[in-house]
Amino acid sequence: MCYFMADILGEGIIKAGNEKWYNQRKVVSKLFTMRALKDYDAYHSASIGRSRAFLSWSSRDE
């Protein structure tokens, strides 16, 4: 788990029970909205494109 998420989630959503689990799930569920996933997909696709371009460019020198 990312260090900054540890401050928010404490024990973690897997180990937490009852009210702690509910509160942590409520916080994390906002990260997985359709809009957030679309934004992530666009970012991820662009990142892959940049990586492919860099790898293609760097392999020409060999």
JOFENWO-V992804 format. One record per pair of residues at least 24 apart in sequence whose C-alpha atoms are under 8 Angstrom apart, sorted by the first residue. I is the first residue (numbers start at 1). GAP is how many residues later the second one is. D is the distance in whole Angstrom. If there is no record, write none. Layout:
i = <I,I>
gap = <GAP,GAP>
d = <D,D>
This chain:
none
